[in-house]
């Protein structure tokens, strides 16, 4: 009898508890929590930053009608972030001079650098000087011999090339992974150019663009320094994913922080230990979500230094994009480093034509700024500048394109069709303006509202 009463009491208590939890207030709390979780997920997995960067960009200003841009606040020059990790009375370890084309084991990364530990440091040698754009033009004066500089705990002598190791220090100690950093320090002084690729792990063209550009440099004929990070997001590259293991987009977390999320910490380590040593940056990407891009630059043309910087790229389409918060190029520009994004091709593919265009553009940039001198065949004397817009599908179905990437179109031209596989109804997608197809989706299943074609219309050349 006692056991029966206990069972009855327990059952009644559980019933009352369930009823209490099912009240409207409790259900509302659960609904709000689910909504918040969904909102956070959507924020991290936005449609496509290639589309967002254009549609949410600040309009390009007309230099003739706009007031003069106020002077930028003083930004500390790039600093030698590892200087304090080596005692003053202990000589720095000199990086070996190697042929980057030869097979060699990757060196072990240095212990946690001062910037990664949040320790303020002071450089023991003058950092790379931020040089004004007009000062980078080649001059007939005799070249000035270069000096050694320190990167990732190693001293790189003038006239040498080496392979260093960067690790953000966020992995399990016994399973840590290191990322190669290629460095060429020329015999003569000049600007410091930083090349980054695979911030999104599935974007392969940029890896090969950085690799081929770096391998072709001769330190004995180089003025300045070139630092290349072919694979920034190593775990994403290994998994064929654009995202980090926590599903965050690394290119929305720069300059990062030492005690934030995984993405924040990786971004902080790369930005402070590598990027801050440079005064020019080219961050290389491809189209995403089954889209492909004509080789092009994304640049904030409202920024005078950045607009001038784009002039160094040969035969390259330049599209105005003010950039989004957390992007590497936006953070670099805010830090006083002239930066652009180079887009070429589509993800998960190696495309020779796109790679050649990227390498050609970088070689043109270095020659324009007096870093290299070679028999270089110039194409058109200036890049082609574009304003642009994305054209979206108005119906769902299967996309079939009628035009090719790079085609010139007129307003009203049919770009492709969206076919309903059940009813066989076909819906044409037409150009909304005269221009050139600088980006497009590959044929695939699409939903209504999908950004299918990126049309560029020629814009005024900056400064004219």
Secondary structure, DSSP 8 states (H G I E B T S, - for coil): -HHHHHHHHHHHHHHHHHHHHTSHHHHHHHHHHHHHHHHHHHHHT-S-HHHHHHHTS-----TTTS--------------TTGGGS-TTS--EE-----TTS--------S--TTTTT-----SS-------GGGGS--SS---B---EEETTEEE-TTEEEEEEE--S-S-GGG---EEEEEEE-SEEEEEEEEEE-SSTT--HHHHHHHHHHHT--GGG-EEEEEEES-S-HHHHHHT-SS-TTS--GGGSTT--TTS-HHHHHHHHHHHHTGGG-SEEEEEEEE-SSEEEEEEEEE-TTSHHHHHHGGGSTT-EEEE----TT-HHHHHHHTT-EEEEEEEEETT---HHHHHHHHHHHHHHHHHTTS--------SSS-EEEEEEEEE-SS-EEEEESS-TT-EE-TT-EEEEEE-TTT--EEEEE-SSSEEEEEEE-S-EE-TT-EEEEEEEE---TT-
